[in-house]
Amino acid sequence: ILLVMNKKSYKINLLKITAGFALLIAIGCSNEFLQDKNTKGITDEVVFGSDLTATAAVSGIYDVLQSDSDGREYDTKSLFVPANYTTQDYEDSGADTEFKTYNIGTDSGRFNNLWIINYKGIGRANIALQKLPKSIESGSISKDLGNRLIAESKFLRGLLYTMLAQNFGGVPVVVNPSGGDVAVDDYAPRNTQDETFAQVVADMEAAIPNLPWSYGPEDKGRATKATAYHYLGNAYMWMKQYDKAAKAFEALDGHVQLEADFLNVHAAANRNGKESLFEIQFYDKASDMGWGRNDNVTALQSFCMPNEISGWGGYINATKVLYNSFESGDKRKFATVIGPGDVHPDPLCQIKDFPNNNIYTDAPANTIKMNTAGTVEKPWTAVSNAGYFCVKTWRDPALTGNGNGKIFGGQNLILARYGESLISLAECYFNLGKTAEAITTINKIRTRAGLASLTAITTTNILDEYRHEMAGEFTLWYLYRRSGKATEYIKLRHNITIPAGRELMPLPKSQIDANPNLVQNTSY
């Protein structure tokens, strides 16, 4: 067993042991390392033989969320790209241009590795769920902790199936280790999308009773009842069971709150804030820029920074269309996207303080430090976009970009938050014909944004609210698709026609080649 002690990251990678499991435990004190590389005799009974090691093994399921879809463990662009490029509000300057036409190749390495990484986590969850009850029964681990770890494992399996189904539709649902020691059946056929979300419902409902509403500082970032209720409601919405979805979202009332100031939702200093339901945890100190460092940090923030001050990239750009789509006075606008002549909205993240800044002005070096993202007359277009930038994940002032030593940082990435839950609840009410309740609920979001209350509501109103609340996060495209109106909405707001069936991503060709029981989505 290799124990890596780090209170800040709570990270565990799993090395191979007898049942397809692995173990790298991150649970102790920062900057202290205890290593024992002798793995002889390490069995599942040892791994699940104490509270300490069982907790570490379940933490290893969380670990897959820090993996990148390109197979490199350095950023989570894989989560950002399909959730946002498909909405046409964000784009890549060079790669990933296929999202503009929804012509994603079946040989996409991103989606192949997304498939592999998610099933890696599902495999770890399946093993944990097989072993934990036996450990509780034998007295190797305490009952209360064991039941909580079972609940966390079920939640995480449901989360990973959610991510797969939102991208691909129905996927193989495997909930038991096959052949005893194999974590996932490599030849399982596809289940339908509804069957996949039915499994998510089962996992979330089983998890909720044994998850706490909150944790102490040492366990921040683990799944809570609120986290599971949110994903339970989401799954029911995919299945069009809006009454059950509404009850799940209603259960959050009194346990989580909206941030009073929208800008504070993604503040670098507001990790696991009161609105957040689930975040990918990263180390809260920026690391060096070397490609060999561990995956406790992310490069996604640097990808969102202007090339003019990061000195590289252009991998994630907001669009002028998104910038112009906000209602006048919407407080979310500059906390989401800034353009030529705009000041970064976070007082701790000042553009003038970035080292590269002065070389992109006409003044001699070190004489003028611009504090805007270019100017109206000379927008920052060193990379081929129109000079608009995502700021939700560009909030860490310690990141300085290529050539200045700080590409990777520790800003957590919020996968679920209460603002989304409330709009989803409003959508449930709308679909149930409870118009007054829908309007009241969605107006809670609009009030925080500084906007006038709606007096009537339509599907377009709801999708517009998702767009301006969730842009630049990790769920927006799936919210469009879940509504059943993605194609119509993209046509309405972008005048782009999505080819039939291309709301779904293609199953990776390499997975179909390896598993004769997989069938491709019909439009690919």
C-alpha positions in Angstrom: 0.0 0.0 0.0 1.2 3.5 -0.8 -0.2 6.1 1.6 0.1 9.7 0.5 -0.8 12.0 3.3 -2.6 15.2 2.3 -5.5 16.8 4.1 -6.2 19.2 1.4 -6.9 16.9 -1.5 -8.5 13.8 -0.1 -7.3 11.9 -3.1 -6.9 8.2 -3.7 -5.7 6.5 -6.8 -6.1 2.7 -6.9 -3.2 0.4 -7.8 -4.1 -3.1 -9.0 -4.8 -5.8 -6.4 -6.5 -9.2 -6.5 -10.0 -8.1 -7.3 -9.4 -5.5 -9.9 -9.0 -2.9 -7.2 -6.0 -0.6 -6.4 -5.1 1.6 -3.6 -3.4 5.0 -3.1 -4.6 6.7 0.0 -4.6 10.5 0.6 -6.0 11.1 4.0 -3.5 12.6 6.4 -1.2 15.6 6.9 0.1 17.9 4.2 3.7 17.5 3.1 4.2 14.3 5.1 4.7 11.0 3.2 4.5 7.5 4.5 5.4 4.9 1.8 5.4 1.1 1.9 5.8 -0.2 -1.6 5.7 -3.9 -0.5 2.2 -5.0 -1.7 2.8 -8.7 -1.0 -0.3 -10.1 0.8 -2.5 -7.1 0.0 -5.9 -8.5 -0.6 -9.5 -7.2 -0.7 -9.8 -8.4 2.9 -6.9 -6.1 3.8 -8.1 -3.2 1.8 -11.6 -3.4 3.3 -10.3 -4.5 6.7 -10.3 -1.3 8.6 -12.1 2.0 8.8 -9.0 3.8 7.4 -8.4 1.6 4.4 -12.1 1.2 3.5 -12.5 4.9 3.5 -9.5 5.3 1.3 -10.8 2.7 -1.2 -14.1 4.5 -1.5 -12.2 7.8 -1.9 -10.6 6.1 -4.9 -14.0 6.2 -6.7 -14.0 10.0 -6.3 -10.6 10.1 -7.8 -11.7 9.3 -11.4 -13.5 12.7 -11.5 -10.1 14.3 -11.7 -9.0 12.4 -14.8 -9.0 14.0 -18.2 -10.8 12.6 -21.2 -7.5 12.5 -23.2 -6.2 9.9 -20.8 -4.0 12.5 -19.0 -4.7 13.3 -15.4 -4.2 17.1 -15.6 -7.5 18.8 -16.3 -11.2 18.3 -16.7 -11.7 19.8 -20.1 -13.5 16.6 -21.0 -16.4 17.6 -18.8 -16.5 21.2 -20.0 -16.4 20.6 -23.8 -19.5 18.5 -24.4 -21.5 20.5 -21.8 -20.7 23.9 -23.4 -19.4 23.7 -27.0 -22.6 21.9 -28.0 -24.5 25.0 -26.8 -22.7 27.2 -29.3 -21.9 29.7 -26.5 -18.3 28.5 -26.2 -15.7 27.4 -28.7 -12.2 26.2 -29.2 -9.9 28.2 -31.4 -8.5 25.2 -33.2 -9.5 21.8 -32.1 -13.0 20.6 -31.3 -14.5 22.6 -34.2 -16.7 19.6 -35.0 -19.0 20.8 -32.2 -20.1 23.7 -34.4 -21.7 21.3 -36.8 -22.4 18.5 -34.4 -20.2 16.3 -36.5 -18.3 14.5 -33.8 -16.2 11.6 -35.0 -16.8 8.1 -33.6 -13.0 7.8 -33.2 -12.9 10.8 -30.7 -10.2 10.0 -28.1 -12.0 12.4 -25.7 -15.2 10.3 -25.6 -13.4 7.0 -25.7 -11.4 8.0 -22.6 -14.5 9.5 -21.0 -16.1 6.1 -21.4 -13.1 4.3 -20.0 -12.7 6.6 -17.0 -16.4 6.5 -16.0 -16.4 2.7 -16.2 -13.2 2.6 -14.2 -15.1 4.4 -11.4 -18.1 2.2 -11.8 -15.9 -0.8 -11.5 -14.4 0.5 -8.3 -17.9 1.2 -6.9 -19.0 -2.3 -7.8 -16.1 -3.9 -6.0 -16.7 -1.6 -3.0 -20.3 -2.5 -2.9 -19.5 -6.2 -3.0 -16.9 -6.1 -0.2 -18.2 -3.5 2.3 -21.2 -5.4 3.6 -19.0 -8.4 4.3 -16.6 -6.1 6.2 -19.4 -4.7 8.3 -20.8 -8.1 9.0 -17.4 -9.4 10.1 -16.8 -6.3 12.3 -13.7 -5.2 10.4 -15.2 -1.8 9.9 -17.7 0.1 12.0 -21.4 -0.2 11.0 -22.2 3.5 10.7 -19.1 4.3 8.7 -19.6 1.2 6.5 -23.2 2.1 5.7 -22.1 5.7 4.8 -19.3 4.3 2.5 -21.9 2.0 0.9 -24.1 5.1 0.3 -21.2 7.1 -1.1 -20.3 4.2 -3.5 -23.9 4.0 -4.7 -24.1 7.8 -5.2 -20.8 7.8 -7.1 -21.9 4.9 -9.3 -25.2 6.8 -10.0 -23.2 10.0 -10.8 -21.0 8.2 -13.3 -23.9 6.5 -15.0 -25.6 10.0 -15.2 -22.5 11.4 -17.0 -22.5 8.5 -19.4 -26.2 8.6 -20.2 -26.3 12.4 -20.6 -23.6 12.1 -23.3 -24.4 8.8 -25.1 -28.0 7.9 -24.2 -28.4 4.3 -23.0 -25.2 2.5 -21.9 -24.4 -0.9 -20.5 -25.6 -1.0 -16.9 -23.4 -3.3 -14.8 -24.0 -3.3 -11.0 -22.3 -6.4 -9.9 -18.7 -7.5 -10.4 -18.9 -10.2 -13.1 -16.9 -13.4 -12.8 -16.2 -12.6 -9.1 -13.0 -10.5 -9.6 -13.9 -8.5 -12.7 -15.2 -5.0 -12.0 -17.3 -4.4 -15.2 -18.6 -6.9 -17.8 -16.7 -6.0 -21.0 -19.4 -7.6 -23.2 -22.5 -6.2 -21.6 -25.1 -4.9 -24.1 -26.5 -1.4 -24.0 -29.5 -0.6 -21.8 -31.9 2.1 -22.8 -31.6 5.6 -21.6 -34.6 5.2 -19.3 -33.1 1.9 -17.9 -29.8 3.7 -17.3 -31.5 6.5 -15.4 -33.7 4.0 -13.5 -30.4 2.6 -12.1 -29.4 6.1 -11.2 -32.7 6.5 -9.3 -32.1 3.2 -7.5 -28.6 4.2 -6.5 -29.6 7.7 -5.3 -32.6 6.4 -3.3 -30.5 3.8 -1.7 -27.8 6.3 -0.8 -29.9 9.1 0.7 -30.8 7.4 4.1 -27.2 6.9 5.1 -25.6 10.1 3.8 -25.3 13.1 6.1 -26.5 16.6 5.2 -23.1 17.9 5.9 -19.5 17.0 7.0 -16.8 18.4 9.2 -13.9 20.2 7.6 -11.9 17.0 7.1 -14.5 15.4 4.9 -15.7 18.4 2.8 -16.4 17.4 -0.7 -17.9 14.0 -0.1 -21.5 13.3 -1.2 -24.3 14.5 1.0 -28.0 13.9 1.2 -28.5 17.2 -0.8 -26.1 15.9 -3.5 -28.0 12.7 -3.9 -31.4 14.4 -3.9 -30.2 16.8 -6.7 -29.1 13.9 -8.9 -32.2 11.9 -8.0 -34.4 14.8 -9.2 -32.3 15.0 -12.4 -32.7 11.3 -13.1 -36.5 11.5 -12.6 -36.6 14.4 -15.0 -34.8 12.4 -17.7 -37.5 9.8 -17.2 -40.3 12.5 -17.4 -41.5 11.6 -13.9 -41.8 15.3 -12.9 -43.9 14.7 -9.8 -41.2 12.5 -8.3 -38.5 14.9 -9.5 -40.2 17.8 -7.8 -40.3 16.0 -4.5 -36.6 15.3 -4.7 -35.7 19.0 -5.4 -38.2 20.2 -2.7 -36.3 18.1 -0.2 -33.3 20.5 -0.5 -35.3 23.4 0.9 -33.9 24.5 4.3 -30.7 22.5 3.9 -28.9 24.5 1.1 -29.1 28.1 0.1 -28.4 30.4 -2.8 -25.3 32.7 -2.4 -26.6 36.2 -2.0 -24.1 37.4 -4.6 -23.8 35.4 -7.8 -20.1 36.4 -8.2 -19.4 34.5 -5.0 -20.6 31.1 -6.4 -17.3 30.4 -8.2 -14.9 32.5 -6.0 -11.6 30.8 -5.6 -11.8 31.4 -1.8 -15.4 30.0 -1.6 -14.6 26.3 -2.0 -17.6 24.1 -1.1 -19.8 27.1 -0.4 -23.3 27.1 0.8 -24.9 26.9 -2.7 -22.6 24.1 -3.9 -23.9 20.6 -3.8 -20.9 18.7 -5.3 -17.5 19.8 -6.4 -14.4 18.1 -7.8 -11.8 18.7 -5.2 -8.4 20.1 -6.1 -5.4 21.1 -4.1 -5.8 24.7 -3.1 -2.2 25.8 -3.9 -1.2 26.4 -7.5 1.5 24.0 -8.6 4.5 24.4 -10.9 3.9 24.2 -14.6 5.6 20.8 -15.2 3.6 18.1 -17.0 4.8 15.5 -14.5 3.0 16.7 -11.5 0.1 14.8 -10.0 -3.6 15.3 -10.7 -4.4 17.3 -7.6 -4.6 20.4 -9.8 -6.3 21.4 -13.0 -5.4 23.4 -16.1 -9.0 24.3 -16.9 -8.6 27.7 -15.4 -5.6 28.5 -17.7 -7.5 27.3 -20.7 -10.1 30.0 -20.0 -7.6 32.8 -19.7 -7.0 35.1 -22.6 -4.0 34.1 -24.7 -2.7 37.6 -24.3 -2.0 37.1 -20.6 -1.7 33.3 -20.4 0.8 33.1 -23.3 -0.7 30.0 -24.7 -3.9 28.1 -25.4 -7.1 29.6 -26.6 -8.7 26.3 -25.8 -11.9 27.7 -24.3 -13.4 30.9 -25.6 -16.8 32.4 -24.8 -18.7 34.0 -27.7 -20.0 37.4 -28.5 -23.5 35.7 -29.0 -23.5 34.7 -25.3 -22.2 38.1 -24.2 -25.0 39.9 -26.1 -27.7 37.4 -24.9 -28.0 38.6 -21.3 -30.8 40.9 -20.4 -29.8 44.5 -19.5 -28.8 44.6 -15.8 -28.3 40.9 -15.4 -25.7 40.6 -12.6 -24.6 37.2 -14.0 -23.3 38.6 -17.2 -19.8 39.8 -16.1 -19.5 36.9 -13.7 -19.8 34.6 -16.7 -18.2 36.3 -19.7 -16.2 39.5 -20.3 -15.3 41.1 -23.5 -13.3 44.0 -25.0 -12.9 46.8 -22.5 -14.3 44.9 -19.6 -12.6 44.6 -16.2 -12.5 41.2 -14.5 -15.3 41.2 -12.0 -13.4 39.5 -9.2 -11.4 42.2 -7.2 -8.8 39.5 -6.4 -8.2 38.6 -10.0 -7.0 41.8 -11.6 -6.0 41.7 -15.3 -3.3 44.4 -14.7 -1.5 42.1 -12.3 -0.8 39.3 -14.8 2.9 39.3 -15.8 2.4 39.0 -19.6 -0.1 41.8 -19.7 2.1 44.7 -20.8 3.5 43.1 -23.9 0.2 43.3 -25.6 -0.2 47.1 -25.4 1.5 49.6 -27.7 3.4 51.1 -24.7 6.9 50.0 -23.8 7.2 47.0 -21.6 6.6 47.6 -17.9 5.1 51.0 -18.4 1.4 50.4 -18.7 -0.6 47.5 -17.3 -4.0 47.2 -18.8 -6.8 46.2 -16.5 -9.3 45.3 -19.2 -9.6 42.3 -21.5 -8.3 44.3 -24.4 -10.1 47.4 -25.6 -13.1 48.0 -27.8 -10.8 49.4 -30.5 -8.2 46.6 -30.0 -9.9 43.5 -28.7 -7.7 40.7 -27.5 -7.8 38.3 -30.5 -4.4 36.7 -30.4 -6.3 33.5 -30.9 -9.1 33.3 -33.4 -12.1 34.4 -31.4 -13.7 37.8 -31.0 -12.1 38.6 -27.7 -14.6 37.2 -25.2 -13.6 35.1 -22.2 -15.1 32.7 -19.7 -14.5 33.9 -16.1 -16.3 31.3 -14.0 -13.3 29.1 -14.0 -10.8 32.0 -14.3 -10.8 33.1 -10.7 -7.5 32.2 -9.3 -5.1 35.2 -9.2 -2.1 32.8 -8.5 -2.2 31.5 -12.1 0.1 33.4 -14.4 0.2 31.2 -17.5 2.9 29.7 -19.8 6.4 31.1 -19.2 5.5 32.4 -15.8 5.4 29.1 -13.9 1.7 28.8 -12.9 -0.5 27.0 -15.4 -2.1 24.5 -13.0 -4.3 25.6 -10.1 -6.6 24.3 -7.4 -9.9 26.0 -8.0 -12.6 23.4 -7.4 -15.1 22.7 -10.2 -18.7 22.7 -9.2 -20.7 19.9 -10.8 -24.0 20.6 -9.1 -25.4 23.6 -7.2 -28.7 24.8 -5.8 -29.2 27.4 -8.5 -29.6 24.6 -11.0 -31.9 22.7 -8.7 -34.3 25.6 -8.4 -34.6 26.1 -12.1 -35.1 22.3 -12.5 -37.8 22.5 -9.8 -39.5 25.3 -11.8 -39.3 23.2 -14.9 -40.9 20.3 -13.0 -43.8 22.6 -11.8 -44.2 23.9 -15.4 -44.5 20.4 -16.8 -47.0 19.5 -14.1 -49.2 22.4 -15.0 -48.4 24.2 -11.7 -47.7 27.5 -13.4 -47.8 29.8 -10.3 -45.3 27.6 -8.5 -43.1 27.5 -11.5 -43.1 31.3 -11.8 -42.4 31.8 -8.1 -39.5 29.4 -8.1 -37.8 30.7 -11.2 -38.1 34.2 -9.9 -35.9 33.4 -7.0 -33.1 33.0 -9.5 -34.1 36.1 -11.4 -34.2 38.2 -8.2 -30.7 37.3 -7.3 -29.6 38.2 -10.9 -31.2 41.7 -10.4 -33.9 41.1 -13.0 -37.6 41.8 -13.0 -39.9 38.9 -12.1 -41.6 36.9 -14.7 -45.4 37.1 -14.8 -45.8 34.2 -17.3 -43.5 31.3 -18.2 -42.7 29.2 -21.2 -40.2 26.5 -22.0 -38.1 29.1 -23.7 -38.0 31.2 -20.5 -36.8 28.2 -18.6 -34.1 27.4 -21.1 -33.0 31.0 -21.2 -32.7 30.9 -17.4 -30.6 27.8 -17.6 -28.4 29.4 -20.2 -27.6 32.5 -18.2 -27.3 30.7 -14.8 -25.3 27.7 -15.9 -23.2 28.9 -18.9 -19.6 27.9 -18.6 -20.3 25.1 -16.1 -20.8 21.4 -16.6 -24.4 20.6 -17.3 -25.9 23.2 -19.7 -26.2 21.1 -22.8 -27.6 18.2 -20.9 -30.3 20.5 -19.4 -31.3 21.5 -23.0 -31.3 17.8 -24.1 -33.2 16.7 -21.0 -36.0 19.2 -21.8 -36.6 17.6 -25.2 -36.2 21.0 -26.8 -32.5 21.2 -27.5 -32.8 21.2 -31.3 -35.6 23.9 -31.3 -33.7 26.1 -28.8 -30.4 26.0 -30.7 -32.3 26.9 -33.9 -34.1 29.7 -32.1 -31.0 31.3 -30.4 -28.3 30.4 -32.9 -30.0 29.7 -36.2 -28.2 26.4 -36.4 -29.9 23.2 -37.3 -28.8 20.1 -35.4 -28.7 17.1 -37.7 -31.3 14.5 -36.6 -30.0 12.3 -33.8 -26.9 14.5 -33.2 -28.0 15.7 -29.8 -26.4 12.5 -28.6 -22.6 11.9 -28.7 -21.4 8.8 -30.6 -20.4 5.7 -28.8 -16.6 5.3 -29.2 -15.7 3.1 -32.1 -13.0 1.4 -30.2 -15.6 0.3 -27.6 -17.9 -1.0 -30.3 -15.0 -2.9 -31.9 -14.2 -4.5 -28.6 -17.7 -5.3 -27.6 -19.9 -7.0 -30.3 -23.0 -6.4 -28.2 -22.7 -2.6 -28.4 -24.9 -0.8 -31.0 -24.0 2.7 -32.2 -26.4 5.6 -32.0 -28.4 5.5 -35.2 -27.2 8.9 -36.5 -23.5 7.9 -36.6 
